Amino acid sequence: MTAPLLDIHLTDDDLTTALRTDARTGLTAEPKSLPPKWFYDARGSELFERITELPEYYPTRTERALLAGVVGEIAAAAHPEVLVELGSGSAAKTRLLLDALTAEGSLKTYVPQDVSASALRGAAEQIATEYPNLAVHGVVSDFTATLHNLPRGGRRMIAFLGGTIGNLVPAERAEFLADINEVLEPGELLLLGAGLVIDPAILVPAYDDAAGVTAEFNRNVLHVLNHRLGADFAPEKFEHIAVWDPDNEWIEMRLRATEPITATIDDLDLTVDFAAGEQMRTEISAKFRPEALRTELTTAGFAPTHTWTDPDARFALFLAERR
């Protein structure tokens, strides 16, 4: 086993600087909003892992089952030398891909990317142990801003799983897909996982579970502001809301102030007022129709070659080639 490499293009100070910018911009806007990436400190990541195991939360288990069923077809169609995984986290689903791609025989290198150096180091070391013939090259970065830091060399397939593409509004999505296209060479590939538009009666409870885990996850963004920026939010004074927007075909998660609230953010020398009942958007999770997402991929410079969906048409995997 070769020890994994780790490239660090994002430090804790960089994250704090980005949070300051996002907090000042979002909390002084009308209506207020914060990007969903700030849910994920250690506590937020642990809460999200709990969410993925809830009976209401179908996306993770649906994607995993779909991937398990078609991973052989993906390996046969793609046969990459390098697998790059954006937002790899614990790399749990990755093993399905790694097993199939190493069995197919083409894969030489795995490149996990994540914002957390500690989480990435642990996952990279574990993968290197489990797959001793595979080179592991981790990249600590923000995938929306530092795609150009991904290593080159060897035919690559970038995997972006989990439906995270839905956290981007359409303009951000178009820019992101175009940026991925730009860093790939002609003939290299993107494997994209995306949630599909389904009955809101199934969809909404996935983001508003009966046990209240998603509510705690949503409020965690306020704990992050308190911890990282010296804010004094009282998270218990905000209630969690998840609503389906049928026009945009996305779920919105929001926090609603249960009373008039004034919070200070010391690091920004900023005071933020919430009226009773005022809502702040903390996440969108767009759902897709397969043909529309294939059109977005085509517009970004890809040639979609394969689409796989689960039997209930709740989730899809798209394989697309950089033209």
C-alpha positions in Angstrom: 0.0 0.0 0.0 1.3 3.5 -0.9 0.4 6.2 1.6 -2.2 8.6 0.2 -1.3 12.0 -1.0 -3.2 15.0 0.3 -3.3 18.4 -1.5 -4.6 21.2 0.7 -6.1 24.2 -1.3 -8.5 25.3 1.4 -7.6 26.0 5.0 -9.7 26.7 8.1 -8.9 30.4 7.8 -10.2 30.3 4.2 -13.4 28.7 5.4 -13.9 31.4 8.0 -13.3 34.1 5.5 -15.9 32.5 3.1 -18.4 32.2 6.0 -18.0 35.9 6.9 -18.7 36.8 3.3 -21.7 34.6 3.0 -23.1 35.6 6.4 -22.8 39.3 5.7 -24.4 39.0 2.3 -27.2 36.6 3.2 -28.2 38.1 6.6 -28.4 41.6 5.2 -30.4 40.6 2.2 -34.2 40.7 1.8 -35.3 37.9 2.2 -32.5 36.5 4.3 -30.6 33.4 3.3 -27.6 31.3 4.0 -25.9 28.7 1.7 -26.4 25.0 2.8 -22.7 24.2 2.9 -22.5 25.9 6.3 -24.6 23.1 7.9 -21.6 20.8 7.8 -19.4 21.2 10.8 -18.6 18.0 12.7 -22.1 18.1 14.4 -23.8 18.9 11.2 -22.1 16.0 9.4 -23.2 13.6 12.2 -26.8 14.8 12.0 -26.8 14.4 8.2 -25.6 10.8 8.6 -28.5 10.2 10.9 -30.9 11.8 8.4 -29.8 9.3 5.7 -30.9 6.4 8.0 -34.4 7.8 8.7 -37.4 6.0 7.2 -38.6 9.2 5.5 -35.3 10.0 3.8 -35.3 7.9 0.7 -32.6 9.6 -1.5 -29.5 8.0 0.0 -30.7 4.4 0.1 -32.4 4.8 -3.3 -29.2 6.1 -5.0 -27.1 3.4 -3.3 -29.4 0.6 -4.5 -29.5 2.1 -8.0 -25.7 2.4 -8.0 -25.3 -1.2 -6.8 -27.5 -2.4 -9.6 -25.9 -0.6 -12.5 -22.3 -0.1 -11.4 -21.1 -2.9 -13.7 -22.7 -1.1 -16.6 -21.0 2.1 -15.5 -17.6 0.4 -15.4 -18.0 -1.1 -18.8 -19.1 2.1 -20.3 -16.6 4.4 -18.6 -13.4 2.4 -17.9 -11.6 5.4 -16.4 -8.1 5.4 -15.1 -8.8 8.0 -12.5 -12.0 8.3 -10.4 -12.5 11.8 -9.0 -15.3 12.2 -6.4 -16.5 15.6 -5.5 -17.8 16.1 -1.9 -16.6 12.6 -1.1 -17.3 12.8 2.7 -16.9 9.3 4.2 -16.7 7.8 0.7 -19.4 5.2 1.7 -21.0 4.8 -1.7 -17.6 5.0 -3.4 -16.8 1.5 -2.6 -19.5 0.3 -5.0 -17.7 2.2 -7.8 -14.2 1.2 -6.7 -15.1 -2.5 -6.5 -16.6 -2.4 -10.0 -13.9 -0.2 -11.6 -11.0 -2.2 -10.1 -12.6 -5.4 -11.2 -13.0 -4.0 -14.7 -9.3 -3.4 -14.6 -8.8 0.2 -15.8 -8.8 2.1 -12.5 -5.4 3.2 -11.2 -6.1 6.3 -9.0 -8.9 7.5 -6.7 -9.1 11.3 -6.1 -11.5 12.1 -3.2 -12.3 15.9 -2.8 -13.8 17.5 0.3 -13.7 20.7 2.4 -12.6 18.9 5.6 -9.0 17.9 5.8 -9.5 15.7 8.8 -12.4 13.8 7.3 -10.6 13.5 3.9 -7.4 12.2 5.5 -9.3 9.5 7.4 -11.3 8.4 4.4 -8.2 8.4 2.1 -6.2 6.3 4.5 -9.1 3.8 4.8 -9.5 3.5 1.1 -5.7 3.1 0.6 -5.8 0.2 3.1 -8.8 -1.5 1.5 -7.5 -1.0 -2.0 -3.7 -1.5 -1.8 -3.2 -1.5 -5.5 -4.9 1.9 -6.0 -3.2 5.2 -5.7 -5.2 7.6 -3.5 -4.7 11.4 -4.0 -7.0 13.5 -1.8 -7.8 17.2 -2.5 -9.0 19.6 0.2 -10.9 22.3 -1.6 -14.3 23.8 -2.3 -15.6 22.1 -5.4 -17.5 25.2 -6.5 -14.4 27.4 -6.7 -11.3 25.3 -7.1 -12.0 22.6 -9.7 -8.8 23.7 -11.5 -6.8 22.1 -8.6 -7.9 18.6 -9.4 -5.0 16.5 -10.6 -4.6 15.8 -14.3 -3.2 12.8 -16.1 -5.0 9.6 -17.0 -8.6 9.3 -18.3 -10.8 10.8 -15.6 -14.4 10.3 -14.5 -15.7 12.9 -12.1 -18.4 11.5 -9.8 -20.8 14.0 -8.2 -23.3 11.9 -6.3 -26.0 12.3 -3.6 -28.2 14.8 -5.5 -26.0 17.7 -4.3 -26.4 19.2 -7.7 -29.9 20.2 -6.5 -28.5 22.6 -3.9 -27.5 25.0 -6.7 -30.0 27.4 -8.3 -30.2 27.2 -12.1 -27.6 29.9 -12.8 -25.1 28.4 -10.3 -25.8 24.9 -11.8 -25.1 26.1 -15.3 -21.8 27.7 -14.2 -20.8 24.6 -12.2 -21.4 22.2 -15.0 -19.6 24.4 -17.4 -16.7 24.6 -15.0 -16.5 20.8 -14.8 -16.6 20.6 -18.5 -13.7 23.1 -18.7 -11.4 21.1 -16.4 -12.0 17.8 -18.2 -10.4 16.8 -21.5 -12.5 15.6 -24.5 -13.6 12.1 -23.9 -13.4 12.3 -20.1 -16.6 11.7 -18.1 -19.0 13.0 -15.5 -21.2 10.7 -13.4 -24.0 12.7 -11.9 -26.6 11.6 -9.3 -29.8 13.6 -9.1 -33.1 13.4 -7.4 -36.2 13.3 -9.6 -39.5 15.1 -9.3 -41.9 12.9 -7.4 -45.1 13.1 -5.4 -44.7 15.9 -2.8 -46.4 13.7 -0.2 -43.3 11.5 -0.3 -40.8 14.2 -1.0 -41.6 16.7 1.7 -41.4 14.3 4.7 -37.9 13.4 3.5 -36.9 17.0 4.5 -39.2 17.2 7.6 -38.9 14.0 9.5 -41.2 13.1 12.4 -38.2 12.6 14.7 -37.0 16.2 14.2 -33.5 15.3 13.1 -33.7 17.5 10.0 -34.9 20.3 12.1 -31.8 20.1 14.3 -29.7 19.8 11.2 -31.3 23.0 9.8 -30.7 24.9 13.0 -27.1 23.8 13.1 -26.2 26.6 10.7 -26.9 29.0 13.6 -24.6 26.9 15.9 -21.9 27.3 13.2 -22.4 31.1 13.1 -22.2 31.2 16.9 -19.0 29.1 17.0 -17.1 30.4 14.1 -18.2 34.1 14.0 -18.9 34.8 17.7 -22.7 35.2 17.1 -25.3 34.9 19.8 -28.2 33.3 17.9 -30.6 31.2 20.1 -31.3 28.3 17.7 -34.2 27.1 19.8 -36.1 30.2 18.9 -36.2 29.2 15.2 -38.5 26.5 13.8 -37.7 24.3 10.8 -39.9 24.5 7.7 -39.7 22.5 4.5 -41.9 23.4 1.6 -42.3 22.2 -2.0 -42.1 25.0 -4.6 -44.0 23.5 -7.6 -42.9 26.3 -10.0 -39.2 25.8 -9.4 -39.6 22.1 -8.6 -37.5 22.3 -5.5 -37.7 21.8 -1.8 -36.9 24.9 0.3 -35.7 24.5 3.8 -36.2 27.6 6.0 -35.8 28.7 9.5 -38.7 30.8 10.9 -38.3 33.1 13.9 -40.9 32.2 16.6 -40.6 35.7 18.2 -38.9 39.0 17.5 -35.1 38.3 17.6 -32.0 40.5 17.6 -28.7 38.7 17.2 -25.2 40.1 17.1 -22.3 38.7 15.1 -19.1 39.9 16.8 -16.7 39.0 14.0 -18.8 41.1 11.5 -19.7 43.9 13.9 -23.2 43.2 12.7 -26.6 43.2 14.3 -29.4 41.2 12.6 -33.1 41.6 13.4 -35.8 39.0 12.7 -39.4 39.9 13.0 -41.7 37.3 14.5 -42.5 34.8 11.8 -39.8 36.0 9.5 -38.2 33.2 7.4 -34.6 32.7 6.3 -33.9 30.2 3.4 -31.1 27.8 4.3 -31.3 25.3 1.4 -32.9 24.5 -1.8 -33.0 20.9 -3.1 -34.0 20.9 -6.7 -35.5 17.8 -8.2 -35.2 17.1 -11.9 -36.9 15.6 -14.9 -34.4 13.4 -16.8 -34.8 15.1 -20.2 -34.4 18.6 -18.7 -31.2 17.6 -16.9 -29.8 16.0 -20.1 -30.4 19.3 -21.8 -28.5 21.2 -19.1 -25.6 18.8 -19.5 -25.7 19.3 -23.3 -25.7 23.0 -22.9 -22.7 22.8 -20.6 -20.7 20.9 -23.3 -21.4 17.3 -22.5 -22.8 14.5 -24.5 -25.1 12.4 -22.2 -24.6 8.8 -23.0 -26.5 6.8 -20.3 -29.3 7.4 -17.9 -30.3 5.0 -15.2 -33.3 5.3 -12.8 -34.6 3.2 -10.0 -37.8 1.3 -10.4 -39.9 4.0 -8.6 -38.2 6.8 -10.7 -37.1 8.7 -7.6 -33.5 9.0 -8.5 -31.3 9.0 -11.6 -27.6 8.5 -12.5 -26.4 10.3 -15.6 -23.1 9.4 -17.5 -22.0 12.2 -19.8 -18.9 12.6 -21.9 -17.0 15.9 -22.3 -17.2 16.8 -26.0 
